[in-house]
Amino acid sequence: MTLNAYYNRFNPDKEYEKSLFLAGRGLQSAELNETQEYALSKLKGIGDAIFRDGDVITGSNCIIDRETGKVTLESGKIYLRGAVRKVEKEEFIIPLSTIVRIGVYYLESTITELEDENLRDPAVGTRNYQEVGAARLKVSTIWGYQAEGLSPRFSEGEFYPIYNIENGVLIEHSQPPQANIVTTALARYDKEANGSYVVNGLEVMFLQKEEGEGGKKIFVINEGKAHVDGYEIELPHSIRVSFDEDPDIKSVESEPHTFQPNSQRVMELKVNDFPISEIKKVDITVQKTITITHGSYSGAIDPIPDSAVLEIIQIKQGNVIYENSIDYKLNAGNVDWSLPGKEPAPGSSYQITYRCRTHVSPEDISEEGCKVRGAVDNSLVLIDYTWKMPRYDLITIDSKGAVRRIKGIAHPWRPSMPKAPSGQLLLCYIHQTWKNGEKEGVKIVNNAIHAVPMNELEAMKKGINDLYALVAQERLRNDANSREPTTKKGVFVDSFFDDDMRDQGISQSAAIVNKELILPIDVTIADIDGGEKTYLLPYEL
């Protein structure tokens, strides 16, 4: 609603600090409005230095029912446009097959005495009683959502996203904020000192592949905590993420094979590269026997109904067998009777047996090949197909909790490993073989960088020291073995860990303390006998 008599000249670019009211001059309504704007502008500047629009201060938890898509948003307080604003509890249904952003709509409206009678002057007994006064600016915050491919729930107001939901799964969101300046300083220090790392959890597992052609692959990321570019992200529960199955396809043309059938005259053809994406063509050599009618004159050329004829095996009419290159010849896929030999009578029929190339439909197609029938034994079979090349992909997470897949470069036998972009923490790499029977062709290696606790560092330090000691002993042993036989005879290295290297037939007289050989100590053992007799150390009076 537009107010005709409302004036506000506040302009932050003029850098006015405050209004200076002078005696004897009239008070302007614009000056009162500007005074409010001065205070609100300063308050907003302080708030924006600490919070961001959409930061959750208290409450406002989001609960999702993954079966029905019902979302329950609790009441709470959210920072918006320079102030902490209250938002009431809300419930609605969201789509589960797309990306949804849940947030609040910020709406402003003007209220006058026409909408609220209580805005009239309540001072009884004054000249201004029940007269109109200032209007009010009302701010409303309402829960809502925006989804890809769907029109917004509200057509008015500004939308501030708070939660991201992918396929019905709530993605990690920030905890109630701290002072941004302090947080930024700590994040910069952590990033420069330690980089990005996993504190605990966040293991990735392959769950399943969706049914149907082109079904997505679903992965599970366990709950855990990590620091990405110095900022802490935490998944309070496991989440599911899905990615398209989009292998890189390579074409193979005229791959040769030899037809070697089984007892049912069927060959199980296995291609060189698999898994197969699509078989384009199978070209084989077949042998046919058909009846042809000779031309109407001697020396005529009789066409053969098939193309790509390789050779003529036999031409026979009754008991007469005609000889190749004497009676006839194969000419451009036709029977040429122009040679000076025997020839069937014009208009008569004869039988011809020949071999030609033809395309057949493969049977029982699998990821490794197909079945082929009808070809000539030991003949050439050519197959055109496409196959899925292996590839390494990465799964990463950024400082906002968004999970991404980074595709590598596919190669027939040596795919390259991609690198995680700046600002993203590597969780695992996926070896995409696309083969069935190998957990749907997915091999996962969790190789994220983990923070090492101090107790593990101390154990590692102790292990390194032990390793140095073992290496030193090995060097002594090698040095002894490398000497001349006359000088090293009877020489060996004893680490003094136990008695396995000493002569068990000789009494142990060496003084070994803490795995070290030391000089012997002359001692006298006194048996106290339960205190019945007093013993004194040697002394002189």
C-alpha positions as CSV (number, residue, x, y, z in Angstrom):
1,M,0.0,0.0,0.0
2,T,1.4,3.4,-0.9
3,L,1.0,6.3,1.5
4,N,0.5,9.7,-0.2
5,A,1.7,11.8,2.8
6,Y,4.7,9.7,3.7
7,Y,8.2,11.3,3.3
8,N,11.5,9.7,3.9
9,R,14.7,11.4,2.6
10,F,17.2,8.9,4.1
11,N,20.1,8.3,1.8
12,P,23.1,6.3,3.2
13,D,25.3,7.7,0.4
14,K,25.1,11.2,2.0
15,E,26.7,9.8,5.2
16,Y,24.5,11.8,7.5
17,E,25.1,10.6,11.1
18,K,22.0,12.1,12.9
19,S,19.5,14.9,12.8
20,L,20.2,18.1,14.7
21,F,16.9,19.7,15.8
22,L,17.1,23.5,16.2
23,A,15.0,25.6,18.6
24,G,12.3,27.8,16.9
25,R,12.0,25.6,13.9
26,G,9.1,23.3,13.0
27,L,9.4,19.5,13.3
28,Q,9.0,17.7,10.0
29,S,7.5,14.2,9.7
30,A,10.3,13.4,7.3
31,E,12.8,14.1,10.0
32,L,11.1,11.6,12.3
33,N,11.1,9.0,9.6
34,E,14.8,9.6,8.9
35,T,15.6,9.3,12.6
36,Q,14.2,5.7,12.6
37,E,16.2,4.9,9.4
38,Y,19.4,6.1,11.0
39,A,18.9,3.7,13.9
40,L,17.8,0.8,11.8
41,S,20.7,1.2,9.3
42,K,23.3,1.2,12.1
43,L,21.7,-1.9,13.7
44,K,21.6,-3.7,10.4
45,G,25.3,-3.0,9.8
46,I,26.2,-4.6,13.1
47,G,23.9,-7.5,12.5
48,D,25.3,-8.2,9.0
49,A,28.8,-8.2,10.4
50,I,27.8,-11.2,12.6
51,F,25.1,-13.0,10.8
52,R,23.9,-13.6,7.2
53,D,20.3,-13.4,5.9
54,G,18.7,-16.8,6.6
55,D,20.9,-17.8,9.6
56,V,19.0,-19.9,12.1
57,I,19.3,-18.4,15.6
58,T,17.1,-20.8,17.6
59,G,14.7,-23.6,16.8
60,S,13.5,-23.9,13.2
61,N,14.4,-27.6,12.9
62,C,13.4,-29.4,9.7
63,I,12.0,-32.9,9.8
64,I,11.3,-34.8,6.6
65,D,9.2,-37.9,6.0
66,R,11.0,-39.6,3.1
67,E,7.9,-41.8,2.4
68,T,5.3,-39.2,2.0
69,G,7.3,-36.0,1.4
70,K,5.7,-34.3,4.4
71,V,8.0,-31.6,5.9
72,T,7.6,-30.3,9.4
73,L,9.3,-27.0,10.3
74,E,9.4,-26.0,13.9
75,S,8.9,-22.5,15.2
76,G,12.1,-20.5,15.8
77,K,14.0,-17.3,15.1
78,I,15.9,-16.4,12.0
79,Y,18.1,-13.4,11.1
80,L,16.7,-11.5,8.2
81,R,17.4,-8.0,6.9
82,G,19.0,-6.6,10.0
83,A,16.8,-8.1,12.7
84,V,16.1,-11.5,14.4
85,R,12.6,-12.4,13.2
86,K,10.1,-15.0,14.6
87,V,8.7,-17.7,12.3
88,E,5.8,-20.0,13.2
89,K,5.5,-23.7,12.8
90,E,4.5,-24.9,9.4
91,E,3.8,-28.2,7.5
92,F,3.6,-28.9,3.8
93,I,4.3,-31.6,1.2
94,I,7.3,-31.4,-1.1
95,P,8.3,-33.4,-4.2
96,L,10.8,-36.2,-3.6
97,S,12.3,-36.5,-7.0
98,T,14.0,-33.2,-7.4
99,I,16.1,-30.5,-5.6
100,V,14.0,-28.5,-3.1
101,R,15.1,-25.3,-1.2
102,I,13.2,-24.6,2.0
103,G,13.3,-21.2,3.5
104,V,11.2,-18.2,4.5
105,Y,9.3,-15.6,2.5
106,Y,9.8,-12.0,3.7
107,L,6.7,-9.9,3.1
108,E,6.1,-6.2,3.9
109,S,2.7,-4.5,4.2
110,T,1.4,-1.1,5.3
111,I,-1.2,-1.0,8.0
112,T,-3.4,2.2,8.6
113,E,-6.3,3.0,10.8
114,L,-8.5,1.5,8.1
115,E,-7.1,-2.0,8.8
116,D,-6.5,-1.5,12.6
117,E,-8.8,0.9,14.5
118,N,-6.4,0.8,17.5
119,L,-4.0,3.1,15.6
120,R,-6.2,6.1,16.3
121,D,-5.2,8.4,19.2
122,P,-6.3,6.7,22.4
123,A,-5.7,9.8,24.6
124,V,-9.1,10.5,26.2
125,G,-9.9,14.1,26.9
126,T,-7.5,15.6,24.4
127,R,-8.3,17.5,21.2
128,N,-6.6,14.7,19.1
129,Y,-8.7,11.9,20.7
130,Q,-9.6,9.2,18.0
131,E,-7.8,11.2,15.3
132,V,-5.7,9.4,12.8
133,G,-1.9,9.2,13.3
134,A,1.1,7.4,11.8
135,A,0.7,4.2,9.8
136,R,2.7,1.0,10.6
137,L,5.0,-1.2,8.5
138,K,4.3,-4.8,9.1
139,V,6.8,-7.6,8.3
140,S,5.7,-11.2,8.0
141,T,8.0,-14.3,7.7
142,I,6.4,-17.5,6.4
143,W,7.9,-20.9,5.8
144,G,7.9,-21.9,2.1
145,Y,9.8,-23.8,-0.5
146,Q,11.0,-23.6,-4.1
147,A,11.5,-26.7,-6.3
148,E,13.1,-27.1,-9.7
149,G,10.4,-27.3,-12.4
150,L,7.6,-26.1,-10.1
151,S,6.1,-22.7,-9.7
152,P,6.8,-20.9,-6.3
153,R,4.3,-21.5,-3.5
154,F,4.0,-17.7,-3.0
155,S,4.0,-15.1,-5.7
156,E,4.8,-12.2,-3.4
157,G,7.7,-11.5,-1.0
158,E,11.4,-12.3,-1.1
159,F,12.6,-15.9,-0.6
160,Y,15.6,-16.7,1.6
161,P,16.7,-20.3,1.4
162,I,17.8,-22.1,4.5
163,Y,17.7,-25.9,3.9
164,N,18.6,-27.8,0.8
165,I,16.8,-31.2,0.1
166,E,17.9,-33.5,-2.7
167,N,15.6,-36.4,-3.6
168,G,14.0,-36.3,-0.1
169,V,17.3,-36.1,1.8
170,L,18.2,-33.1,3.9
171,I,21.7,-31.9,3.0
172,E,23.9,-30.6,5.8
173,H,23.2,-27.1,7.0
174,S,25.1,-24.6,9.1
175,Q,24.6,-24.6,12.9
176,P,23.5,-21.4,14.6
177,P,26.2,-18.9,13.6
178,Q,29.0,-17.4,15.6
179,A,30.6,-14.1,15.0
180,N,31.6,-14.3,11.3
181,I,34.9,-12.4,11.7
182,V,36.1,-14.8,14.4
183,T,34.9,-17.8,12.4
184,T,36.6,-16.6,9.2
185,A,39.9,-16.0,11.1
186,L,39.8,-19.5,12.6
187,A,38.9,-21.1,9.3
188,R,41.8,-19.3,7.5
189,Y,44.2,-20.6,10.2
190,D,42.9,-24.1,10.1
191,K,43.0,-24.2,6.3
192,E,46.6,-22.9,6.1
193,A,47.8,-25.2,8.8
194,N,45.9,-28.4,8.0
195,G,44.0,-28.1,4.8
196,S,40.7,-30.0,4.4
197,Y,40.3,-33.2,6.3
198,V,37.8,-35.7,7.8
199,V,37.5,-35.7,11.6
200,N,35.5,-38.9,11.8
201,G,33.0,-41.0,9.8
202,L,31.8,-39.9,6.3
203,E,32.6,-43.3,4.7
204,V,31.0,-43.8,1.3
205,M,29.2,-47.1,0.4
206,F,27.4,-48.1,-2.8
207,L,23.8,-49.1,-2.1
208,Q,22.0,-50.1,-5.3
209,K,21.1,-49.1,-8.8
210,E,17.6,-48.0,-9.6
211,E,15.6,-50.3,-11.7
212,G,14.9,-49.6,-15.3
213,E,16.9,-48.3,-18.2
214,G,19.1,-45.4,-17.3
215,G,18.5,-45.9,-13.5
216,K,20.6,-43.8,-11.2
217,K,23.3,-45.2,-8.8
218,I,22.6,-44.6,-5.2
219,F,25.4,-44.1,-2.6
220,V,25.2,-43.7,1.1
221,I,27.5,-41.3,3.0
222,N,27.7,-42.2,6.7
223,E,27.3,-39.6,9.5
224,G,30.5,-37.8,10.5
225,K,32.3,-34.6,10.7
226,A,34.9,-32.8,8.5
227,H,36.7,-29.5,8.1
228,V,36.6,-28.1,4.5
229,D,38.7,-25.0,4.0
230,G,38.6,-24.5,7.7
231,Y,34.8,-24.6,8.1
232,E,33.3,-27.4,10.1
233,I,30.5,-29.5,8.5
234,E,28.7,-32.2,10.2
235,L,26.3,-34.9,9.0
236,P,24.2,-35.9,12.0
237,H,22.8,-38.9,10.1
238,S,23.6,-40.9,7.0
239,I,22.4,-39.4,3.7
240,R,21.7,-40.9,0.3
241,V,23.0,-39.3,-2.9
242,S,22.3,-40.5,-6.4
243,F,24.2,-39.9,-9.7
244,D,23.3,-40.7,-13.3
245,E,24.9,-43.7,-14.9
246,D,26.6,-42.0,-17.8
247,P,29.5,-44.1,-19.1
248,D,31.8,-42.9,-21.8
249,I,31.0,-45.0,-25.0
250,K,33.6,-46.2,-27.5
251,S,32.7,-47.6,-30.9
252,V,34.3,-50.7,-32.4
253,E,33.8,-51.5,-36.0
254,S,34.4,-54.8,-37.9
255,E,35.9,-56.7,-35.0
256,P,36.9,-60.1,-36.5
257,H,36.0,-63.5,-35.1
258,T,36.1,-67.0,-36.5
259,F,32.8,-68.9,-36.5
260,Q,33.2,-72.0,-34.4
261,P,29.7,-73.4,-33.5
262,N,28.7,-75.9,-30.9
263,S,26.7,-79.1,-31.5
264,Q,23.5,-77.0,-32.0
265,R,25.3,-74.9,-34.7
266,V,25.3,-71.9,-32.5
267,M,28.4,-69.9,-31.5
268,E,28.7,-68.0,-28.3
269,L,30.6,-64.9,-29.5
270,K,32.6,-62.9,-26.9
271,V,33.8,-59.5,-27.9
272,N,37.3,-58.2,-27.0
273,D,36.0,-55.1,-25.1
274,F,33.1,-55.2,-22.7
275,P,30.7,-54.5,-21.1
276,I,28.7,-54.0,-24.3
277,S,26.5,-50.9,-24.6
278,E,24.9,-51.8,-27.9
279,I,25.5,-54.2,-30.8
280,K,25.2,-52.3,-34.0
281,K,25.7,-55.0,-36.6
282,V,26.8,-58.7,-37.0
283,D,28.2,-59.6,-40.5
284,I,28.6,-63.3,-41.3
285,T,29.3,-65.6,-44.3
286,V,26.3,-67.8,-45.2
287,Q,26.0,-70.6,-47.8
288,K,22.8,-70.8,-49.8
289,T,21.4,-73.1,-52.5
290,I,18.7,-71.6,-54.7
291,T,17.1,-72.2,-58.2
292,I,17.8,-69.6,-60.9
293,T,16.2,-69.4,-64.4
294,H,18.8,-68.9,-67.2
295,G,18.5,-66.0,-69.5
296,S,16.7,-66.1,-72.8
297,Y,19.8,-66.4,-74.9
298,S,23.2,-68.1,-74.8
299,G,26.0,-66.4,-72.9
300,A,23.5,-64.4,-70.8
301,I,24.3,-63.1,-67.3
302,D,22.1,-64.4,-64.5
303,P,21.8,-62.1,-61.4
304,I,22.1,-63.6,-58.0
305,P,19.5,-62.2,-55.6
306,D,22.0,-61.6,-52.8
307,S,24.6,-58.8,-52.6
308,A,28.2,-59.3,-51.5
309,V,28.6,-62.7,-53.1
310,L,32.0,-64.1,-52.2
311,E,32.2,-67.3,-54.3
312,I,30.1,-69.9,-56.2
313,I,30.5,-73.3,-54.8
314,Q,28.5,-75.3,-57.4
315,I,26.1,-74.9,-60.3
316,K,24.1,-78.0,-61.1
317,Q,21.3,-78.9,-63.6
318,G,20.1,-82.4,-63.1
319,N,23.2,-84.7,-63.2
320,V,25.3,-82.1,-65.0
321,I,27.7,-80.1,-62.9
322,Y,29.2,-77.0,-64.4
323,E,32.8,-76.0,-63.8
324,N,33.9,-72.6,-62.5
325,S,36.1,-70.5,-64.8
326,I,35.5,-73.0,-67.7
327,D,31.7,-72.9,-68.1
328,Y,30.9,-69.8,-66.1
329,K,32.5,-67.2,-63.9
330,L,31.4,-64.8,-61.0
331,N,31.2,-61.3,-62.4
332,A,30.1,-58.4,-60.1
333,G,27.8,-60.7,-58.1
334,N,26.3,-62.3,-61.1
335,V,26.7,-65.7,-63.0
336,D,28.4,-64.9,-66.3
337,W,27.9,-67.6,-69.0
338,S,30.0,-65.9,-71.7
339,L,32.8,-68.4,-71.4
340,P,33.2,-71.0,-74.2
341,G,32.0,-74.0,-72.2
342,K,28.8,-75.8,-71.3
343,E,25.7,-73.8,-70.6
344,P,22.2,-74.5,-69.5
345,A,19.5,-74.1,-72.2
346,P,18.0,-70.6,-72.4
347,G,15.0,-70.3,-70.1
348,S,15.8,-73.5,-68.2
349,S,16.3,-73.6,-64.4
350,Y,19.4,-74.7,-62.5
351,Q,20.6,-74.9,-58.9
352,I,23.4,-72.7,-57.6
353,T,25.2,-73.0,-54.3
354,Y,27.1,-69.9,-53.3
355,R,28.5,-68.0,-50.3
356,C,27.8,-64.4,-49.5
357,R,28.0,-61.9,-46.7
358,T,24.9,-60.9,-44.8
359,H,23.7,-59.2,-41.6
360,V,22.1,-61.2,-38.9
361,S,20.4,-60.3,-35.6
362,P,22.3,-61.4,-32.5
363,E,20.6,-63.5,-30.0
364,D,20.8,-63.6,-26.1
365,I,22.8,-60.4,-25.9
366,S,24.9,-60.1,-22.7
367,E,27.5,-57.7,-21.5
368,E,30.2,-59.8,-22.9
369,G,28.8,-60.9,-26.3
370,C,25.9,-62.7,-28.0
371,K,25.0,-65.8,-29.8
372,V,25.3,-66.2,-33.6
373,R,24.0,-68.9,-35.8
374,G,23.8,-69.7,-39.5
375,A,27.4,-68.9,-40.6
376,V,29.8,-71.2,-42.5
377,D,32.2,-73.1,-40.3
378,N,35.6,-71.3,-39.8
379,S,34.3,-68.3,-41.7
380,L,34.9,-64.7,-40.7
381,V,32.4,-63.0,-38.4
382,L,32.6,-59.2,-38.2
383,I,30.8,-57.3,-35.4
384,D,30.2,-53.6,-34.8
385,Y,29.3,-52.6,-31.3
386,T,29.8,-49.9,-28.6
387,W,31.1,-50.6,-25.1
388,K,31.4,-48.7,-21.8
389,M,35.0,-47.7,-21.0
390,P,36.2,-47.8,-17.4
391,R,36.5,-44.6,-15.5
392,Y,37.5,-43.2,-12.1
393,D,35.1,-40.7,-10.5
394,L,35.5,-38.8,-7.2
395,I,32.9,-38.0,-4.6
396,T,33.6,-34.8,-2.8
397,I,31.9,-32.5,-0.3
398,D,32.3,-28.7,0.1
399,S,32.0,-26.3,3.0
400,K,28.3,-26.0,2.5
401,G,27.7,-29.8,2.8
402,A,26.9,-30.2,-0.9
403,V,28.0,-33.6,-2.3
404,R,29.3,-33.7,-5.9
405,R,30.7,-36.3,-8.3
406,I,33.8,-35.4,-10.2
407,K,34.0,-37.3,-13.5
408,G,37.4,-38.6,-14.6
409,I,38.7,-39.3,-18.1
410,A,37.7,-42.7,-19.4
411,H,40.2,-44.9,-21.2
412,P,40.1,-48.5,-22.6
413,W,42.7,-49.8,-20.2
414,R,44.3,-46.9,-18.3
415,P,41.7,-44.4,-17.0
416,S,43.1,-41.3,-15.4
417,M,42.3,-40.3,-11.8
418,P,40.8,-36.8,-11.5
419,K,41.8,-34.3,-8.8
420,A,39.4,-32.7,-6.3
421,P,38.8,-29.0,-7.2
422,S,39.8,-26.3,-4.8
423,G,37.3,-25.9,-2.0
424,Q,36.1,-29.5,-2.0
425,L,37.2,-32.4,0.2
426,L,37.8,-35.8,-1.4
427,L,35.7,-38.6,0.3
428,C,36.4,-41.5,-2.0
429,Y,37.1,-42.5,-5.6
430,I,34.9,-44.8,-7.6
431,H,36.2,-47.3,-10.1
432,Q,33.4,-47.5,-12.6
433,T,33.8,-50.8,-14.5
434,W,30.1,-50.9,-15.5
435,K,30.1,-54.7,-15.3
436,N,27.4,-56.8,-13.7
437,G,28.2,-59.1,-10.8
438,E,30.8,-56.7,-9.4
439,K,28.4,-54.8,-7.1
440,E,26.9,-53.3,-10.2
441,G,30.3,-52.4,-11.6
442,V,31.2,-50.1,-8.8
443,K,34.4,-50.4,-6.7
444,I,34.7,-47.8,-3.9
445,V,38.0,-46.9,-2.1
446,N,37.6,-44.5,0.8
447,N,40.8,-42.5,0.7
448,A,39.8,-39.3,2.4
449,I,42.5,-37.4,4.4
450,H,41.8,-38.0,8.2
451,A,42.9,-36.0,11.2
452,V,45.4,-38.1,13.2
453,P,44.9,-38.0,17.0
454,M,47.9,-37.4,19.3
455,N,47.9,-41.0,20.7
456,E,48.2,-42.4,17.2
457,L,51.0,-39.9,16.4
458,E,52.8,-41.1,19.6
459,A,52.3,-44.8,18.6
460,M,53.6,-44.0,15.2
461,K,56.7,-42.3,16.6
462,K,57.4,-45.3,18.8
463,G,57.0,-47.6,15.8
464,I,59.5,-45.5,13.8
465,N,62.0,-45.7,16.6
466,D,61.7,-49.5,16.7
467,L,62.1,-49.6,13.0
468,Y,65.4,-47.6,13.2
469,A,66.6,-50.0,15.8
470,L,65.8,-53.0,13.6
471,V,67.5,-51.4,10.6
472,A,70.6,-50.8,12.7
473,Q,70.7,-54.5,13.8
474,E,70.3,-55.6,10.2
475,R,73.2,-53.4,9.2
476,L,75.4,-55.0,11.9
477,R,74.3,-58.5,10.6
478,N,75.1,-57.6,7.0
479,D,78.4,-56.1,8.0
480,A,79.4,-59.3,9.8
481,N,78.3,-61.5,6.9
482,S,80.3,-59.4,4.4
483,R,83.6,-59.9,6.1
484,E,86.2,-62.6,5.3
485,P,85.3,-66.1,6.5
486,T,88.3,-66.2,8.7
487,T,87.3,-63.0,10.5
488,K,83.6,-63.5,10.7
489,K,83.7,-67.2,11.8
490,G,81.6,-67.5,15.0
491,V,80.5,-63.9,14.8
492,F,76.7,-63.1,15.0
493,V,74.4,-60.3,16.2
494,D,72.3,-60.7,19.3
495,S,69.6,-58.1,19.9
496,F,69.2,-59.3,23.5
497,F,65.4,-59.6,23.1
498,D,65.4,-63.1,24.6
499,D,67.7,-66.2,25.0
500,D,67.0,-67.8,21.6
501,M,70.6,-67.0,20.3
502,R,72.7,-68.1,23.3
503,D,74.1,-71.5,24.0
504,Q,71.5,-73.3,26.3
505,G,74.2,-75.6,27.6
506,I,76.2,-72.8,29.2
507,S,75.0,-70.9,32.3
508,Q,73.9,-67.3,31.7
509,S,76.5,-65.1,33.3
510,A,76.1,-61.9,31.2
511,A,74.4,-58.9,32.8
512,I,71.5,-57.8,30.4
513,V,69.3,-54.9,31.5
514,N,66.6,-53.4,29.3
515,K,68.0,-55.3,26.3
516,E,71.5,-53.9,26.8
517,L,74.7,-55.8,27.8
518,I,76.3,-54.1,30.8
519,L,79.2,-54.8,33.1
520,P,78.4,-57.4,35.9
521,I,77.6,-56.2,39.4
522,D,79.0,-58.1,42.4
523,V,76.2,-58.5,44.8
524,T,75.5,-60.5,48.0
525,I,72.1,-62.0,48.4
526,A,70.8,-62.0,52.0
527,D,67.8,-64.1,52.9
528,I,65.9,-62.3,55.7
529,D,64.1,-65.5,56.7
530,G,60.9,-63.7,57.7
531,G,62.6,-61.3,60.1
532,E,63.7,-63.9,62.6
533,K,67.3,-62.6,62.5
534,T,68.6,-59.1,62.1
535,Y,71.1,-58.4,59.3
536,L,73.3,-55.3,59.2
537,L,75.3,-53.8,56.4
538,P,79.1,-54.0,56.8
539,Y,80.4,-51.1,58.9
540,E,83.4,-50.0,61.0
541,L,83.3,-48.3,64.4
